[in-house]
Amino acid sequence: MSRADDIFIEMCRDILDNGTDTRGEKVRPHWEDGTPAYTIKKFGVCNRYDLREEFPAITLRRTALKSCMDEILWIWQRKSNNIHDLKPHIWDEWADADGSIGKAYGYQIGVKSQYKEGMFDQTDRILYDLRNNPFSRRIISSIYNHQDLHEMNLYPCAWSMTFNVTQRKGEDKLTLNAVLSQRSQDVLAANNWNVCQYAILLMMFAQSCDMYPGELVHMIADAHIYDRHVPIIEELISRPTYDAPKVTLNPDVKDFYAFTTDDLIVENYQHGEQIKNIPIAI
């Protein structure tokens, strides 16, 4: 069993057994047929993944790792808010006729701000600090911009990354760690997807700054399982598990802006059957 499987199963079991049921509450999400989409939820879920031990892909089913990476590059490298720049179709429900999701995600990452060292967008500011002031406790991204929320087709779910650099005894190279903060998460549809894509982001930033990738801590304010997902989750967490895959990056790429999905190397990914046509609340 991969450590990610263990964490995922334990989290889902805790939500189902000890979570709060929102049936009867006034909820915003709904199913395609107009029915309110209720959830069972837990507040303040915290999961930790050590990338030095293994890559955190679950094996209960396949997580599409190159698609995960493409979305993270869409946000952090291409800094786009248009689905025409993205291969997966995960944002189609929230895009307008031109393909825009509004002033969300990549748009916010790409906004430049004035610092004493010059003008930076959020990606470039993080890279600058990691290379020039790695032990700073202020290396933080935030895309939850209140003044632009009314122009976002969906408020950001994964909204902040806090980076923290450590150095292990006896090692010359530094280790890059991060906390991913998420206001809300559809556990079935998005949990391992988000974990894997931000693990890949951490790996790319670490390689770009000549560091080791370390711990990814995932904080979820509202971790929920939708009512129509409960039987799917019950079946999923009862499946057999396998060893974690080996996931690495092309070692020749040192520039964050040079990474492509072809540079993600996935080996020995054994997994259960994929779940198709998951109903998505909107």
Buried (B, 14 or more C-beta within 10 A) or exposed (E): BBBBBEBBBEBBEEBBEEBEEBEEEEEEBEBEEEEBBBBBBBEEBEBEBEBEEBBBBBBBBBBBBBBBBBBBBBBBBBBBBBBEBBEBEBBEBBBEEEBBBBBBBBBBBBEEEEEEEEEBBBBBBBBBBBEEEBEEEEBBBBBBBEEBEEEBBBEBBBBBBBBBBBBEEEEEEBBBBBBBBBBBBBBBBBBBBBBBBBBBBBBBBBBBBEBBBBBBBBBBBBBBBBBBBBEBBEEBBEBEBBEBBEBEBBEEBEEBBEBEBEBBEEEEBEBBEEBEEEBBBE
